[in-house]
Amino acid sequence: MLDAACVRAWSALALEALGRDRAEIDAINVFPVADGDTGTNLYLTVESAGQAVEAVCTAYGDTEPAFADVMHAMAHGALLGARGNSGTILAQLLRGMAAESAPGPAAEADWLRAALRRAAEAAREAVAHPVEGTMLSVAAAAADEAATSGPDAVTVARAAHAGARTALDATPGQLEALARAGVVDAGGSGLVTVLGALVDALEGGPSALRLVPSARHVVAAPAAAMTAAGPGDPHMADGGPAYEVIYLLDADDAAVTTLRERLDSLGDSLVVSGGDGLWRVHVHVDDPGAALEAGGEAGRPHRIQITHFCAENGGPEAVREGRAVVLVVPGPGLAELCTDAGATALVASAGEPPASGELAAAIAATGAHEVVLLPNDASLRHAAAVAVEQARADGRRVALIPTRSPVQGLAALAVHEPERRFDEDVVAMTSAAGATRHAELLVADERSWTSAGICERGDILGLIEGDVAVIGQDVADTAEAVLDRMLAAGGELVTLVLGPTAPDGLAERLQAHVRRSHLAVDTVVYDGGQEGACLLIGVE
């Protein structure tokens, strides 16, 4: 039956199947970017969808939730956790299915036919410039085949799966990059796996032992597939934007319409999925700052991730064999600063720290064999450790440097040299981070006891190494007092990272104070754009 239990089984079986096929799907990923992460992106997207389904089912206890509630949870979870181009499209496919009214007992086949059609249409509408020979073609073929089948949901699902497999076989004839590499479309292959899991769920539920064979057709070896994509394809050494930008966006429909036009003029591979005030934006651009600025004008971007496709000039193949740095930062300004230096930045909004899956996805998205992870937040220690273990299980060499502040991450990134041996590079970065004392200025939101005494709501708190050291009423005065305490033990370089709530003229006043009171100390200033702290301070 098409009920809540079926949806629950579908999400679990899809995750299991994608986990089994992930590496093979990654290996045939050549379009739109040959970065070998489509299988991983789909797996993490479905993992997020499954977690949302489990949360709803658990909340209902012994009572089975409504089919519509679980279907909407699956779609919403996929939207929140969507990774990459393929994950964003899959999230929109699920949203299209969830938008169909729940079926009655005698109308399950009709519902599934309509849901598959609506899903294919919704996914195509989400993509700025649809390309045949991709997930979109496979989804459309599945809906076409389902439309002429019957009489029950199982038969419809089987027909959709068969139609998808046939369409997948045809993708190399529709897309030159696939034909040249000798592979089928990776995203379409993942969709075939997901539809196969739907057949299993309808036939056997969560205890099904038989898994529908997935369609995997690899003619070229993975490395050959990457090379075969060729310099004429998007994002290779001589063409295509250098960055992938992904974020969730709180915005109304009218603002998103304008945003689509703006982002389309900035880059390519634009996919905007979602609706009802919450959207997932995915685009490839050369100027990630402009993409974030466009999102900020449309609404509130959060859970921002910026990935540099090619930190060096060797194309994706060089990135796969090279070294990458992944940082968690609290603002888009810091993210742009890090990506300009060739790193991958994951923006953590206030109150929304990245989960281990997001960190693992960011590591995987680099495509590098050697990765250095800088969490820049003590509270992320556990999530970062889990992500590192997952990345190591995937065959990567990963080092976790336990940075506790973004300024420590900046210090580590400043001494990063990919030409050095990996161990030597990690030691140098760890040493630079450890030699950087950190502080931040926050506004007290309530009366409270602190290590520096009692603070009142609205007071300015100067925290050094995580502890309240100064309580003041003026941002600049408090910042000067914090700097004097930090520089009393010596220092050569002060880093100031301004947030959007920092008062005008703050940077200039603090620079003058350092020049006047602390000889031979240099100061650098960055616009971090971070929420929460109006000022971050580092002393090296």
C-alpha positions in Angstrom: 0.0 0.0 0.0 1.0 3.6 -0.5 0.9 4.6 3.1 3.2 6.1 5.7 4.9 2.7 6.3 5.7 2.5 2.6 7.3 6.0 2.5 9.3 5.1 5.6 10.5 1.9 3.9 11.2 3.7 0.7 13.5 6.2 2.4 15.4 3.5 4.3 15.8 1.2 1.2 16.8 4.2 -1.0 19.5 5.1 1.5 20.7 1.5 1.7 20.8 1.2 -2.1 22.6 4.5 -2.6 25.1 3.6 0.1 25.9 0.4 -1.9 26.1 2.2 -5.2 27.6 5.5 -4.1 31.2 4.9 -5.2 30.1 3.6 -8.6 27.9 6.6 -9.2 30.7 8.9 -8.1 33.0 7.2 -10.5 30.9 8.0 -13.6 30.2 11.7 -12.6 31.4 13.8 -15.6 28.5 16.3 -16.1 28.0 19.2 -15.4 31.3 19.0 -13.3 33.6 16.0 -13.4 34.2 16.2 -9.6 33.2 12.6 -8.7 30.6 13.4 -6.0 27.1 12.7 -7.4 26.6 9.4 -5.6 27.8 11.0 -2.3 25.5 14.0 -2.8 22.5 11.9 -3.5 23.3 9.6 -0.5 23.5 12.6 1.9 20.3 14.1 0.5 18.4 10.9 1.0 20.0 10.5 4.4 18.5 13.9 5.4 15.2 12.9 3.9 15.1 9.7 5.9 16.0 11.5 9.2 13.0 13.8 8.7 10.7 10.8 8.0 12.0 9.0 11.1 11.4 12.1 13.2 7.8 12.3 12.1 7.2 8.6 12.7 8.8 8.8 16.1 6.7 11.8 17.1 3.5 9.9 16.4 4.6 7.0 18.7 2.4 3.9 18.3 0.0 5.8 15.9 0.8 5.7 12.2 1.1 9.2 10.8 -0.8 10.3 7.7 0.7 9.5 4.4 0.8 13.2 3.4 2.7 14.1 6.6 5.4 11.6 6.0 5.7 12.4 2.3 6.0 16.1 3.1 8.6 15.3 5.7 10.6 13.3 3.2 10.5 16.2 0.7 11.3 18.8 3.4 14.2 16.8 4.8 15.7 16.4 1.3 15.4 20.1 0.7 17.2 20.9 4.0 20.0 18.4 3.3 20.3 18.6 -0.5 23.8 18.4 -1.8 25.1 19.5 -5.2 23.2 19.7 -8.4 21.8 16.2 -8.3 20.7 16.4 -4.7 18.9 19.7 -5.3 17.1 18.2 -8.3 16.1 15.1 -6.3 14.7 17.3 -3.5 12.5 19.0 -6.1 11.4 15.7 -7.5 10.2 14.6 -4.0 8.6 18.0 -3.4 6.6 17.6 -6.6 5.4 14.1 -5.5 4.5 15.5 -2.1 2.4 18.3 -3.7 -0.1 15.7 -5.0 -3.1 15.3 -2.7 -2.9 12.0 -0.7 -4.5 9.1 -2.5 -7.6 7.2 -1.5 -7.3 3.4 -1.1 -8.7 2.8 -4.6 -6.7 5.6 -6.3 -3.1 4.7 -5.4 -2.1 4.0 -9.0 -3.6 7.2 -10.2 -1.8 9.1 -7.4 1.6 7.6 -8.3 1.2 8.4 -12.0 0.2 12.0 -11.2 2.9 12.4 -8.6 5.7 11.2 -10.9 4.4 13.5 -13.6 4.3 16.5 -11.3 7.8 15.6 -9.9 9.3 15.6 -13.4 7.7 18.9 -14.3 8.7 20.5 -11.0 12.3 19.4 -11.3 12.5 20.7 -14.9 11.1 24.1 -13.8 13.7 24.3 -11.0 16.6 24.1 -13.5 17.4 27.4 -15.2 18.6 25.7 -18.5 17.4 22.1 -18.7 19.8 19.7 -20.5 18.7 16.4 -22.0 20.6 13.3 -21.1 20.5 14.1 -17.4 18.3 13.3 -14.4 15.6 15.4 -16.0 15.3 13.1 -19.0 15.3 10.0 -16.8 12.5 11.5 -14.6 10.4 12.5 -17.6 10.8 9.0 -19.1 9.7 7.4 -15.8 6.6 9.6 -15.7 5.8 8.8 -19.4 6.1 5.0 -18.8 4.0 5.2 -15.6 1.3 7.1 -17.4 0.3 4.1 -19.6 0.6 1.4 -16.9 -1.7 0.0 -14.3 -3.8 -1.1 -12.5 -2.0 -0.9 -9.1 0.8 1.2 -7.5 3.3 -1.7 -7.7 2.8 -2.0 -11.5 3.1 1.7 -11.9 6.3 1.8 -9.9 7.8 -1.1 -11.9 6.9 0.7 -15.2 8.5 3.9 -14.0 11.6 2.1 -13.0 11.8 0.3 -16.3 11.2 3.6 -18.2 13.9 5.3 -16.2 16.4 2.5 -16.9 15.7 2.7 -20.6 16.1 6.4 -20.6 19.4 6.1 -18.6 20.8 3.8 -21.3 20.0 6.5 -23.9 21.8 9.4 -22.0 25.2 8.9 -23.8 23.4 9.5 -27.1 21.9 12.8 -25.8 25.0 14.3 -24.1 28.4 14.4 -25.8 30.3 14.5 -22.5 28.8 11.1 -21.5 29.5 9.6 -24.9 33.1 10.7 -24.8 33.6 9.3 -21.3 31.7 6.1 -22.1 29.3 6.4 -19.2 25.6 7.0 -18.5 24.5 10.1 -16.5 25.4 9.8 -12.8 22.4 11.7 -11.5 20.1 9.7 -13.7 21.7 6.5 -12.4 21.1 7.6 -8.9 17.4 8.3 -9.7 17.1 4.8 -11.1 18.4 3.5 -7.8 15.8 5.5 -5.9 13.0 4.4 -8.1 14.1 0.8 -7.6 13.9 1.3 -3.9 10.3 2.5 -4.3 9.5 -0.8 -6.1 11.0 -2.8 -3.2 9.1 -0.8 -0.6 5.8 -1.4 -2.4 6.5 -5.1 -2.8 8.0 -5.9 0.5 8.2 -3.0 2.9 11.1 -2.5 5.3 11.8 -6.2 5.5 12.2 -6.7 1.8 15.2 -8.9 1.1 15.2 -8.5 -2.7 16.6 -5.3 -4.1 15.9 -4.3 -7.6 19.1 -4.4 -9.6 20.4 -0.9 -10.2 21.5 0.3 -13.6 25.2 1.0 -13.7 26.9 1.1 -17.1 30.6 2.1 -16.9 32.7 1.7 -20.0 35.6 3.9 -18.9 37.5 3.6 -15.7 36.9 6.5 -13.2 40.1 8.3 -14.1 39.5 7.9 -17.8 36.0 9.2 -17.3 37.3 12.3 -15.7 39.9 12.9 -18.4 37.4 12.1 -21.2 35.2 15.0 -20.1 37.6 17.1 -22.0 38.5 20.8 -21.8 35.4 21.8 -23.8 33.1 20.8 -21.0 31.9 23.1 -18.3 34.3 23.7 -15.4 37.4 22.1 -16.9 40.7 23.9 -16.8 39.9 26.5 -19.5 36.2 27.0 -19.1 33.3 27.3 -16.6 33.0 29.0 -13.3 35.4 28.2 -10.5 33.0 28.0 -7.5 29.9 26.0 -6.4 27.7 28.0 -4.1 24.8 26.4 -2.2 22.6 27.8 0.4 19.1 27.7 1.9 17.1 30.8 1.5 14.1 32.3 3.4 12.3 34.4 0.7 9.0 34.9 -0.9 8.1 33.7 -4.5 8.5 37.2 -6.1 12.0 37.7 -4.7 13.0 34.3 -5.9 11.9 35.0 -9.4 14.2 38.1 -9.4 17.0 36.0 -7.8 16.8 33.4 -10.6 17.4 36.1 -13.2 20.3 37.6 -11.2 22.0 34.3 -10.6 21.5 33.2 -14.2 23.5 36.2 -15.3 26.3 35.4 -12.9 27.0 31.7 -13.7 25.5 28.4 -14.8 24.2 25.1 -13.4 21.5 27.1 -11.6 18.9 25.1 -9.7 16.4 26.7 -7.3 14.2 24.2 -5.6 11.6 24.5 -2.8 8.8 26.9 -2.2 6.4 28.2 0.5 9.1 30.5 1.8 12.1 28.1 1.9 14.4 27.4 -1.0 17.6 25.6 -1.9 19.8 27.6 -4.2 22.6 25.9 -6.2 24.8 27.8 -8.8 28.3 27.7 -10.3 29.9 31.1 -10.4 33.3 32.9 -10.6 32.2 35.4 -7.9 30.7 33.7 -4.9 30.4 37.0 -3.1 28.0 38.3 -5.8 25.9 35.0 -5.5 25.6 35.5 -1.7 24.8 39.2 -2.1 22.0 38.3 -4.5 20.6 35.9 -2.0 20.9 38.5 0.7 18.8 40.9 -1.4 16.2 38.3 -2.0 15.9 37.1 1.6 17.9 35.4 4.3 20.6 32.9 3.1 21.8 30.4 5.6 23.6 27.0 5.7 25.9 28.5 3.0 28.5 26.3 1.4 31.1 27.5 -1.1 33.4 25.0 -2.9 36.3 25.9 -5.1 36.3 23.4 -8.0 40.0 23.8 -8.8 42.3 25.4 -6.2 45.1 25.0 -8.6 45.2 25.2 -12.4 45.2 21.5 -13.0 41.5 20.8 -13.5 39.4 18.4 -11.5 41.9 15.6 -11.9 44.6 17.6 -10.1 42.1 18.4 -7.3 41.3 14.7 -6.9 44.9 13.9 -6.4 45.8 17.1 -4.5 45.2 18.6 -1.1 42.3 20.8 0.1 41.4 22.8 3.2 37.9 22.9 4.5 36.8 25.5 7.1 33.7 26.3 9.0 33.1 30.1 9.2 30.3 32.2 10.7 29.8 34.7 7.8 29.8 35.1 4.1 32.7 37.6 4.1 34.9 35.1 5.8 33.7 32.5 3.4 34.7 34.6 0.4 38.1 35.4 1.9 38.8 31.6 2.4 37.6 30.6 -1.0 39.8 33.3 -2.6 42.7 31.5 -0.9 41.6 28.2 -2.6 39.8 26.6 0.4 36.3 25.3 0.8 34.2 27.3 3.2 31.0 26.1 5.0 29.1 28.9 6.5 27.4 28.2 9.9 24.6 30.5 10.7 24.0 31.4 14.4 22.2 28.6 16.1 22.6 26.3 13.1 25.9 24.5 13.4 26.7 22.1 10.6 26.0 18.4 11.3 28.7 15.7 10.7 27.0 14.8 7.4 27.4 18.4 6.2 31.1 18.4 7.1 31.6 15.0 5.5 29.9 16.3 2.3 32.1 19.4 2.3 35.2 17.2 2.6 33.9 14.9 -0.2 33.1 17.8 -2.4 36.7 18.9 -2.6 37.6 15.7 -4.5 41.0 15.8 -2.9 42.8 12.8 -1.5 44.4 14.9 1.3 42.1 17.2 3.3 42.7 19.5 6.3 39.5 20.3 8.3 39.4 23.5 10.5 36.1 23.5 12.5 36.9 26.9 14.1 34.4 26.3 16.9 35.0 24.1 20.0 31.3 23.0 20.0 31.9 21.3 16.6 34.6 19.0 17.9 32.5 15.9 18.0 30.8 16.5 14.7 34.1 17.2 13.0 35.6 14.0 14.4 32.7 11.9 13.1 33.0 13.6 9.6 36.8 12.9 9.6 36.2 9.2 10.3 33.6 9.0 7.5 36.0 10.6 5.1 38.8 8.3 6.1 36.6 5.3 5.6 36.1 6.6 2.0 39.8 6.4 1.4 40.8 10.0 2.1 43.7 11.2 4.2 42.2 13.8 6.6 43.7 15.8 9.4 41.5 17.6 12.0 43.1 20.7 13.5 40.9 21.6 16.5 40.7 25.3 15.9 38.3 27.1 18.3 37.8 30.4 16.4 37.7 31.6 12.9 40.8 33.8 13.5 42.7 30.6 14.3 41.5 29.1 11.1 42.7 32.2 9.1 46.1 31.9 10.8 46.3 28.2 9.8 45.2 28.9 6.2 47.8 31.7 5.9 50.7 29.2 6.3 49.1 26.4 4.3 51.5 25.2 1.5 50.1 22.3 -0.6 53.6 21.6 -2.0 54.9 20.5 1.4 54.5 17.0 2.7 51.1 16.5 4.2 52.4 15.9 7.8 54.6 19.0 7.6 51.8 21.1 6.3 49.5 20.0 9.1 52.2 20.6 11.7 52.8 24.2 10.4 49.0 24.9 10.3 48.5 23.5 13.8 51.4 25.6 15.1 50.0 28.8 13.5 46.5 28.2 14.9 47.9 27.4 18.4 50.0 30.5 18.4 46.9 32.7 17.8 45.0 33.9 20.9 41.3 34.7 20.1 38.6 36.9 21.5 35.1 38.2 20.5 32.7 40.9 21.5 29.1 40.0 22.1 26.0 41.9 23.4 24.5 40.4 26.6 20.9 39.3 26.0 20.1 39.0 29.7 21.3 39.7 33.2 23.8 37.1 34.2 26.8 36.1 36.4 30.1 35.9 34.5 33.7 35.3 35.3 34.2 39.1 35.2 31.2 39.9 37.4 27.6 40.6 36.8 26.5 41.8 33.4 23.2 43.5 32.5 21.1 43.0 29.4 22.7 45.1 26.6 26.2 45.2 28.1 29.2 44.6 25.8 31.0 41.4 26.7 34.6 40.9 25.8 35.4 37.2 25.8 39.1 36.0 25.6 39.6 32.4 24.9 35.9 31.7 25.6 35.8 33.4 29.0 34.3 36.8 29.8 37.2 39.1 30.6 35.7 42.6 30.1 32.3 44.0 30.6 31.6 47.4 29.1 28.9 49.7 27.7 30.7 50.8 24.6 31.9 48.5 21.8 35.1 50.5 21.0 36.1 51.0 24.6 35.5 47.3 25.4 37.5 46.3 22.3 40.4 48.4 23.3 40.4 46.9 26.8 40.4 43.4 25.3 43.2 44.2 22.9 45.3 45.7 25.8 44.9 42.5 27.8 45.8 40.2 24.9 48.8 42.3 23.8 50.2 42.5 27.3 51.6 39.1 26.7 53.1 40.2 23.4 52.1 39.9 19.8 53.1 40.7 16.3 49.8 40.7 14.3 46.3 41.7 15.3 43.4 40.4 13.1 40.1 42.2 13.3 37.0 40.6 11.8 34.0 43.0 11.7 30.4 41.8 11.9 27.4 43.7 10.4 26.6 45.2 13.8 30.0 46.8 14.3 29.7 50.6 14.7 31.1 52.8 12.0 34.7 53.8 12.4 35.5 50.9 14.8 38.3 49.4 12.7 40.0 52.8 12.2 39.9 53.5 16.0 41.3 50.1 16.9 44.1 50.4 14.4 45.0 53.8 15.7 44.9 52.4 19.3 47.3 49.6 18.4 49.7 51.9 16.6 49.7 54.3 19.5 49.9 51.8 22.4 51.7 48.8 21.0 54.8 49.4 18.9 55.8 47.0 16.1 52.4 45.3 16.0 50.6 45.1 12.6 46.8 45.1 12.2 44.7 43.6 9.4 40.9 44.1 9.1 38.4 41.9 7.3 34.6 42.2 6.8 33.4 38.9 8.1 29.7 39.3 7.9 29.2 37.0 10.9 26.1 36.9 13.0 26.3 37.2 16.7 29.7 38.6 17.5 30.1 42.2 16.3 33.9 41.7 16.4 36.4 38.8 16.3 39.9 39.4 17.4 43.0 37.4 16.8 46.5 38.0 18.2 49.4 36.1 16.7 
